[in-house]
Amino acid sequence: MAQGKRISTDIGDHALHTIQALGAAAKAARLAAGEGQAAAAARLGVHVQTIGRIESGEPGVSVGHMVGLLALYGLDVQAQAAAPKQVGQER
């Protein structure tokens, strides 16, 4: 399992990389806006550590907080179905 807050189940590498990419995108957007983590936390109504956890790609962060942070900086998330697994293939 990934480092950070414990989550109820192990998640696959693909999902973990997606979470990390979203965190990196949130951080890049925040920095491009010229704001610090404290300002982002105040705007989102969370603790500054939550911003750090989102940006570092911790899988245990609330999806609402993740999407909320992205939305603060004009980013959105759209879900799409993954390709079906083939027998013997791990995700």
C-alpha positions as CSV (number, residue, x, y, z in Angstrom):
1,M,0.0,0.0,0.0
2,A,1.1,3.6,-0.6
3,Q,2.5,5.7,2.1
4,G,0.2,8.1,3.9
5,K,-3.2,7.8,5.5
6,R,-4.5,4.3,5.7
7,I,-7.3,3.5,3.3
8,S,-9.7,0.6,3.5
9,T,-8.3,-1.4,0.6
10,D,-5.2,-1.6,-1.5
11,I,-5.5,0.3,-4.8
12,G,-3.8,-0.5,-8.0
13,D,-0.8,1.3,-9.4
14,H,-2.9,2.9,-12.1
15,A,-5.2,4.4,-9.6
16,L,-2.4,5.6,-7.4
17,H,-0.6,7.3,-10.4
18,T,-3.9,9.0,-11.3
19,I,-4.2,10.4,-7.7
20,Q,-0.6,11.6,-7.8
21,A,-1.2,13.2,-11.2
22,L,-4.3,15.0,-9.9
23,G,-2.3,16.2,-6.9
24,A,0.5,17.5,-9.1
25,A,-2.0,19.3,-11.4
26,A,-3.6,20.9,-8.3
27,K,-0.2,22.1,-7.1
28,A,0.8,23.4,-10.5
29,A,-2.4,25.4,-10.8
30,R,-2.1,26.8,-7.3
31,L,1.5,27.9,-8.0
32,A,0.5,29.4,-11.3
33,A,-2.2,31.4,-9.5
34,G,0.6,32.7,-7.1
35,E,-1.0,31.3,-4.0
36,G,0.5,29.4,-1.1
37,Q,-0.9,26.4,0.6
38,A,-2.3,28.4,3.4
39,A,-4.3,30.6,1.1
40,A,-5.6,27.5,-0.7
41,A,-6.6,25.9,2.6
42,A,-8.4,29.0,3.7
43,R,-10.3,29.2,0.4
44,L,-11.2,25.5,0.5
45,G,-12.0,25.5,4.3
46,V,-9.5,22.8,5.2
47,H,-6.3,22.5,7.2
48,V,-3.1,23.4,5.3
49,Q,-1.9,19.9,5.9
50,T,-4.8,18.7,3.7
51,I,-3.5,20.7,0.8
52,G,-0.1,19.2,1.3
53,R,-1.6,15.7,1.3
54,I,-3.6,16.3,-1.8
55,E,-0.6,17.8,-3.7
56,S,1.6,14.9,-2.6
57,G,-0.9,12.4,-4.0
58,E,-1.9,10.6,-0.8
59,P,-4.7,8.2,-1.6
60,G,-6.6,8.7,1.7
61,V,-7.6,12.3,1.1
62,S,-11.3,13.0,0.6
63,V,-12.3,13.0,-3.1
64,G,-14.4,16.0,-2.3
65,H,-11.4,17.9,-1.0
66,M,-9.3,16.9,-4.1
67,V,-12.0,17.9,-6.6
68,G,-12.7,21.1,-4.6
69,L,-9.0,22.1,-4.8
70,L,-8.9,21.5,-8.5
71,A,-12.1,23.5,-9.0
72,L,-10.6,26.5,-7.0
73,Y,-8.1,26.8,-9.8
74,G,-10.4,26.2,-12.8
75,L,-9.6,22.5,-13.3
76,D,-12.2,19.7,-13.6
77,V,-12.1,16.0,-13.6
78,Q,-14.0,13.7,-16.0
79,A,-14.3,10.0,-15.4
80,Q,-14.0,7.6,-18.3
81,A,-14.2,3.8,-18.3
82,A,-10.9,2.0,-18.2
83,A,-10.2,-0.7,-20.8
84,P,-11.3,-4.1,-19.7
85,K,-8.7,-6.2,-18.0
86,Q,-7.3,-9.2,-19.9
87,V,-6.8,-12.5,-18.1
88,G,-3.6,-12.4,-16.1
89,Q,-3.2,-8.6,-16.4
90,E,-3.0,-6.5,-13.2
91,R,-4.0,-2.9,-12.8
